[in-house]
Amino acid sequence: MGPEHHSPNWLAHLLGISRGILESLAKSHGSHYHPFQRPKRDGGQRDIDNPDNAIKAVQRRIVDRLLKPLPFPECVQGCLPGRSAKTNAEHHLKQTSLVTIDIASFFPSVSNRHVYSAWDALGLGPEIARLLTHLTTYHGHLPQGAPTSPYLANLVVLKADAGIQKAASKLGVHYTRHVDDVALSGENAREVMGEAIRQIQALGFAVKRRMNRTGNLGGRVV
């Protein structure tokens, strides 16, 4: 279906929610979150934006009918059906070296501009991209606790994934990303690390931590 068919009425029909409700929620979306903080394992506090039931119900429809059907490459191992931290780790078993990179403050760093560009890239047209951006962002970023946020974060980072995967494949390196954790394994993994950081930073993200592990990783899931 071409972009000319992507109107608010089309979106309302697809989601099974009236256009009036969608536009009302989009207009008042900032009032539908009740933030709180949750302790982190390593100390400090994690901000949870906590969408209320009204907007979360719409976000779940967006996941089921717009985001979940999208094809994601195998290197994307986080927050997708059938993919997990375990399946992510399995891609790196028996490698001689493992390099991991963390993206700093991932969800808060995914801006409404990132999200709008991701929606627009799906060919939905600017009107629907704006409407969906209002429904899936909070105070200019991806909200922690929204069911749409992990999928949209994955969409935003796809461009970096493609660049990293291309560099990794040339050197026989295994590449995966589990949400904000980038993993490169194989004899030449460290040679790809610089390109991985460049690709991440090109999207406007910062790198929080890097870790190298060497030696045969054996059959254990790390």
Secondary structure, DSSP 8 states (H G I E B T S, - for coil): --GGG--HHHHHHHHTS-HHHHHHHHHTGGGGB--EEEE-TTSSEEEE--B-HHHHHHHHHHIIIIITTS---TTB-SSSTT--HHHHHHTTTT-SEEEEEEETTHHHHSBHHHHHHHHHHTT--HHHHHHHHHHH-BTTB--TT-TTHHHHHHHHHHHHHHHHHHHHHHTT-EEEEETTEEEEESTTHHHHHHHHHHHHHHTT--EEEEEEEES--TT---
